């Protein structure tokens, strides 16, 4: 859980850094302002309504994020909220229940309730909730939710008292107590009393109300967005610019070339790395603990036909200006003759924001060189049968 949080934080930081570096917000705002000025009058009403709806959603964005995290980053509170929501949904015919609370989801819910035992720490949960709810308490009054204010108070002292009382008296830290309430909730029946279960009633009611408001905004935006897109198509057509779809997390073909990177003043990355870099980075400790057979093979220098004819050594990875995104790891990289020359596996730090704003100055994809993989299978960890099966010559 902690590693997931760290990864998400790092990615978000990279996206923000990249967007700031490319001045993406100012460029997009300028382009949109020019488009709106030139837009046909028949689109203006729907476009302004759309912008108003988006602004309304943004105004409560931090609140909604914090309230979502209360559930996502807790164990006992999430269990109580899930059980209460399940009780409500279970009173409906299965087809009318919210996704995630239907009959097909019961095994997953039960499994999640069981896993709490491995992940729950009272001190950690209270610290997380304190951090999130303290930020919630600092929101302006317009973003406050009465049920959450009543549950946790509006001051740090009231919050500390509420959390201490709840976690000192709840029995949901015991697996059998959670599962006994699950048995009742799945039938839509009242659950045995517990401080967190009692708290979940009004909190889930508030969540449902906020969810309805969010769905209403989403429905409005779905109805209004075509006017914006028609205006955008017309604006880009006048400029001779294309409007392309969001291809993130889709199957697509990208084309480009091997290219070096110079992201900052006096900072340069060659487009190809070699085995010399493995030796240089090796520390014999994680994360740069190179395997002994690999280091021995590098020292021997028997690269054969897989060595780069210009560099006279074994290449490892290479950079291209291909457009890649999440989910593309393992994708084949082909040369102009359709030959497999590498596999995609990463992007450079400066290009993390490319899913939002593609800046060719910084966007690079990182690929492992197939010659390196052939060398590993031929000389470092010999696997002649595997090479034969793939139809790849060892030399």
C-alpha positions in Angstrom: 0.0 0.0 0.0 2.8 2.4 0.9 4.7 1.5 -2.3 1.6 2.2 -4.3 1.2 5.6 -2.7 4.9 6.4 -3.4 4.6 5.4 -7.0 1.4 7.5 -7.5 3.0 10.4 -5.9 6.2 10.1 -8.0 4.1 9.9 -11.2 2.0 12.9 -10.3 5.1 14.9 -9.4 6.6 14.0 -12.8 3.4 15.0 -14.6 3.2 18.3 -12.9 6.9 19.0 -13.5 6.6 18.1 -17.2 3.5 20.3 -17.7 5.2 23.2 -16.1 8.4 22.7 -18.1 6.3 22.8 -21.4 4.1 25.7 -20.2 1.2 23.5 -21.2 -1.5 25.3 -19.2 -0.7 28.7 -20.7 -0.5 27.3 -24.2 -3.7 25.3 -23.9 -5.6 28.3 -22.4 -4.4 30.6 -25.2 -5.5 28.2 -27.8 -8.9 27.6 -26.2 -9.5 31.4 -25.8 -8.7 31.9 -29.5 -11.1 29.1 -30.4 -13.9 30.4 -28.3 -13.6 33.8 -29.8 -13.9 32.4 -33.3 -16.6 29.9 -32.5 -20.0 30.0 -34.3 -22.7 31.5 -32.1 -24.8 28.4 -32.3 -22.3 26.5 -30.1 -21.7 29.2 -27.5 -24.6 28.4 -25.2 -23.7 24.7 -24.8 -20.0 25.5 -24.5 -20.5 28.0 -21.7 -22.8 25.6 -19.9 -20.1 22.9 -20.2 -17.4 25.2 -18.9 -19.7 26.1 -16.0 -20.3 22.4 -15.2 -16.5 21.7 -15.3 -15.8 24.6 -13.1 -18.4 23.4 -10.6 -16.8 20.0 -10.5 -13.3 21.5 -10.1 -14.5 23.6 -7.2 -15.2 20.5 -5.1 -12.4 18.4 -6.6 -10.1 18.5 -3.5 -13.0 17.6 -1.2 -14.1 14.7 -3.3 -10.5 13.4 -3.5 -10.1 13.6 0.3 -13.4 11.8 1.0 -12.5 9.1 -1.5 -9.1 8.6 0.1 -10.8 8.2 3.5 -12.1 4.9 2.3 -9.4 3.9 -0.1 -6.5 4.4 2.5 -8.2 2.9 5.6 -9.1 -0.6 6.6 -11.7 -0.5 9.4 -13.5 2.6 8.2 -13.6 1.2 4.7 -15.0 -2.0 6.0 -17.8 -0.2 7.8 -18.6 1.9 4.7 -18.5 -1.1 2.4 -20.8 -3.1 4.7 -23.3 -0.3 5.0 -23.4 0.2 1.2 -23.7 -3.5 0.7 -26.7 -3.6 3.1 -28.4 -0.8 1.1 -27.7 -2.3 -2.3 -28.7 -5.8 -1.2 -32.3 -4.7 -0.6 -32.6 -4.1 -4.4 -33.0 -6.6 -7.2 -29.5 -7.7 -8.3 -29.7 -6.0 -11.7 -30.5 -2.6 -10.1 -27.6 -2.7 -7.7 -24.6 -0.4 -8.1 -21.7 -2.1 -9.8 -19.4 -3.6 -7.2 -22.2 -4.7 -4.9 -24.0 -7.3 -7.0 -24.1 -11.1 -6.3 -21.0 -11.6 -8.5 -19.0 -9.2 -6.3 -19.8 -10.8 -2.9 -16.8 -13.1 -3.0 -14.5 -10.2 -3.7 -16.0 -8.2 -0.8 -15.7 -11.1 1.6 -12.0 -11.6 0.5 -11.3 -7.9 1.1 -12.8 -8.0 4.6 -10.6 -11.0 5.4 -7.4 -9.3 4.1 -7.9 -6.5 6.6 -6.3 -8.7 9.2 -3.0 -8.5 7.3 -3.0 -4.8 6.6 -4.6 -3.2 9.7 -2.6 -1.2 12.2 -4.6 1.0 14.6 -1.8 3.6 14.9 -1.3 3.8 11.1 -5.0 4.0 10.3 -5.6 6.8 12.9 -2.5 8.7 11.5 -3.8 8.4 7.9 -7.3 9.5 8.9 -6.0 12.4 11.0 -3.9 13.6 8.0 -6.8 13.4 5.5 -9.5 14.8 7.8 -7.2 17.7 9.0 -6.9 18.7 5.3 -10.7 18.3 5.0 -11.3 20.6 8.0 -9.2 23.3 6.3 -11.6 23.4 3.3 -13.9 26.4 2.9 -17.4 26.1 4.3 -18.9 25.8 0.8 -17.1 22.4 0.4 -18.0 21.0 3.8 -20.3 18.0 4.2 -22.6 18.2 7.3 -22.4 14.4 8.0 -18.6 14.4 8.0 -18.5 17.5 10.1 -20.9 15.9 12.6 -18.8 12.6 12.7 -15.4 14.1 13.0 -15.9 17.7 14.3 -14.5 20.9 12.9 -11.3 21.2 14.9 -8.2 19.1 15.4 -9.1 18.5 19.0 -12.6 17.3 18.1 -11.1 15.1 15.4 -8.6 13.5 17.8 -11.3 12.8 20.4 -13.6 11.3 17.7 -11.0 9.0 16.3 -9.7 7.9 19.8 -13.3 7.0 20.8 -14.1 5.1 17.6 -11.0 3.0 17.5 -11.0 2.3 21.2 -14.5 0.8 21.1 -14.9 -0.8 17.7 -14.8 -4.5 17.3 -14.3 -4.5 13.5 -10.6 -5.2 14.0 -11.6 -8.8 14.6 -12.3 -10.9 11.4 -15.2 -12.8 12.8 -17.0 -9.5 13.7 -16.6 -8.2 10.2 -17.7 -11.4 8.6 -20.8 -11.8 10.9 -21.9 -8.3 9.8 -21.1 -9.2 6.2 -23.5 -12.2 6.5 -26.3 -9.8 7.5 -25.4 -7.0 5.0 -25.5 -9.4 2.0 -29.1 -10.2 2.9 -30.0 -6.5 3.3 -30.6 -7.0 7.0 -29.6 -4.7 9.9 -26.1 -5.4 11.3 -25.0 -5.7 14.9 -24.3 -2.4 16.5 -20.7 -1.0 16.4 -19.4 2.6 16.6 -18.0 2.4 13.1 -21.1 0.7 11.7 -23.3 3.4 13.4 -21.0 6.1 11.9 -21.2 4.5 8.4 -25.0 5.1 8.1 -24.9 8.9 7.8 -21.5 8.9 6.0 -22.8 6.5 3.3 -25.9 8.6 2.9 -23.7 11.6 2.3 -21.5 9.6 -0.2 -24.6 8.6 -2.1 -25.8 12.2 -2.3 -22.4 13.4 -3.5 -22.2 10.5 -6.0 -25.6 11.5 -7.4 -24.4 15.1 -7.8 -21.3 13.9 -9.6 -23.3 11.6 -11.9 -25.6 14.5 -12.7 -22.6 16.7 -13.7 -21.2 13.9 -15.8 -24.5 13.5 -17.6 -24.7 17.2 -18.3 -21.1 17.2 -19.6 -21.9 14.2 -21.9 -24.8 16.1 -23.4 -22.9 19.4 -23.8 -19.4 18.2 -24.9 -20.4 17.6 -28.6 -20.8 21.4 -29.1 -17.3 22.0 -27.8 -15.9 19.3 -30.0 -17.7 20.6 -33.1 -16.2 24.1 -32.4 -12.8 22.5 -31.9 -13.0 20.6 -35.2 -13.9 23.8 -37.0 -11.2 25.8 -35.4 -8.5 23.3 -36.1 -9.6 22.8 -39.7 -9.1 26.6 -40.3 -5.6 26.2 -38.9 -4.8 23.1 -40.9 -4.3 21.2 -37.6 -5.6 17.7 -36.8 -7.8 16.7 -33.9 -6.7 13.3 -32.8 -8.4 11.0 -30.2 -7.2 10.1 -26.8 -5.1 7.0 -27.4 -4.0 6.4 -23.8 -4.2 2.7 -22.9 -5.3 1.7 -26.4 -3.7 -0.5 -29.0 -1.9 1.7 -31.5 1.1 1.9 -33.7 3.7 4.7 -33.2 6.5 5.6 -35.5 9.7 7.6 -35.1 13.4 7.2 -34.9 16.3 6.6 -32.5 17.1 9.9 -31.0 19.3 11.3 -28.1 17.9 13.5 -25.4 19.0 16.9 -24.0 16.4 17.8 -21.4 18.2 20.6 -19.7 21.2 22.9 -20.1 24.5 20.9 -20.2 22.6 17.6 -19.7 22.7 15.1 -22.5 21.8 11.4 -22.9 23.2 9.4 -25.9 20.6 7.3 -27.7 22.4 4.0 -26.9 23.7 2.4 -23.7 26.3 -0.4 -23.5 27.3 -3.1 -21.1 30.0 -0.7 -19.8 27.2 1.1 -18.0 26.2 -2.0 -16.2 29.7 -2.4 -14.8 29.9 1.3 -13.9 26.6 1.3 -12.0 27.2 -2.0 -10.2 27.4 -1.6 -6.4 26.9 -5.3 -5.4 23.8 -4.0 -3.5 20.2 -3.4 -4.4 19.1 -1.9 -6.8 22.4 -2.1 -8.7 23.5 -5.6 -7.8 24.4 -7.0 -11.3 24.4 -10.9 -11.5 27.9 -12.4 -11.3 27.5 -14.4 -14.6 26.6 -11.2 -16.4 29.6 -9.3 -15.0 31.9 -12.2 -15.9 30.6 -12.4 -19.5 31.0 -8.6 -19.8 34.6 -8.9 -18.6 35.3 -11.7 -21.1 34.1 -9.5 -23.9 32.8 -12.3 -26.2 30.0 -10.5 -27.9 30.3 -12.0 -31.4 27.8 -10.9 -34.0 25.6 -9.1 -31.5 28.1 -6.4 -30.9 27.4 -3.0 -32.5 29.6 -2.7 -35.5 30.3 1.0 -34.8 30.6 0.9 -31.0 32.5 -2.4 -31.1 30.8 -3.5 -27.9 27.5 -4.9 -26.7 24.6 -2.5 -26.6 21.9 -2.8 -24.0 19.1 -0.2 -24.4 18.2 2.6 -26.8 16.1 5.7 -26.9 13.5 6.7 -29.5 11.0 9.5 -29.9 8.1 7.0 -30.1 4.9 8.0 -28.4 4.2 5.4 -25.6 2.1 5.4 -22.5 0.9 3.2 -19.7 0.4 -0.4 -20.7 2.9 -0.4 -23.6 5.6 -2.2 -21.8 6.7 -5.3 -23.8 5.5 -3.8 -27.1 7.7 -4.8 -30.0 9.9 -2.2 -31.7 10.4 -2.8 -35.5 12.9 -1.2 -37.9 12.0 0.0 -41.4 12.3 -3.5 -42.7 9.9 -4.9 -40.2 12.6 -6.6 -38.2 12.3 -6.9 -34.4 15.0 -4.7 -32.9 13.8 -4.1 -29.4 11.1 -4.3 -26.7 9.6 -1.2 -25.1 9.8 -1.0 -21.3 10.0 2.5 -20.0 10.0 6.3 -20.6 12.3 9.0 -19.4 11.4 11.1 -16.4 10.9 14.2 -18.4 8.2 12.5 -20.6 5.9 11.3 -17.8 3.4 14.1 -18.7 3.2 13.0 -22.3 -0.2 11.3 -21.7 -1.5 14.8 -21.2 0.8 17.0 -23.3 3.1 15.6 -26.0 6.3 17.7 -26.2 8.7 16.2 -28.8 11.6 18.0 -27.2 11.4 15.7 -24.1 9.4 12.6 -25.0 11.5 9.5 -25.3 10.8 5.8 -25.0 13.3 3.4 -23.6 13.7 0.0 -25.2 15.9 -3.0 -24.6 18.0 -3.9 -27.6 17.2 -7.3 -29.1 20.9 -7.9 -29.7 21.5 -7.7 -26.0 18.7 -10.3 -25.3 20.2 -12.6 -28.0 23.6 -12.2 -26.3 22.2 -13.1 -22.9 20.5 -16.2 -24.3 23.6 -17.2 -26.2 26.5 -16.4 -24.0 25.4 -15.4 -20.4 22.5 -17.8 -19.8 22.8 -20.2 -22.7 19.4 -21.3 -24.0 20.0 -22.7 -27.5 16.7 -24.5 -27.6 14.8 -21.3 -26.9 16.8 -19.4 -29.5 16.0 -22.3 -32.0 12.3 -22.2 -31.1 12.2 -18.5 -31.8 14.1 -18.9 -35.1 16.9 -16.6 -33.8 20.5 -17.4 -34.6 22.8 -17.4 -31.6 25.5 -15.7 -33.7 
